[in-house]
Amino acid sequence: MAMPPISFTKDEASREAELGNQLSTLRGEYFAKIIMGDLPVDAYDKFLKEAQSMGLEEFLSIHQAALDRYNKR
């Protein structure tokens, strides 16, 4: 199942890109360290806390708003 073709407003697109890049970088760094054994698997909880502090909830709400608009069509 694929994500429907949602669209963002101009402001949402800008903020989504900013947050998305930051969160993607964080994810890549943590997951690489976990896979390489530099961090224990339970570092995932620390990753989630850091992602939340960086705006994960806002990122998800932007996507939810776009999905809600799509579903109203």
C-alpha positions, 0 to 999 in steps of 0.5 A: 500500500502506498501513501496517497498523492498528498500536497502541502501548502507553501508554508507546510512544504517549507517547514516539512522539508526543513524538519524532514531533512533534520529528522532524516539526518538524525535517523541515519546517524542513529541507525548507522551507529546502532547497526555498527554496534557503536550504540546499543539497540535500546538507544532507539528510545533516546533517538525517539526523544531527540526526534520529538524535541526536534519537531517530530510531532509537528512533522507528523501533524503537517502530513496529517493535515495534508492527508486530511485535505486529500481525504476530503476530496 
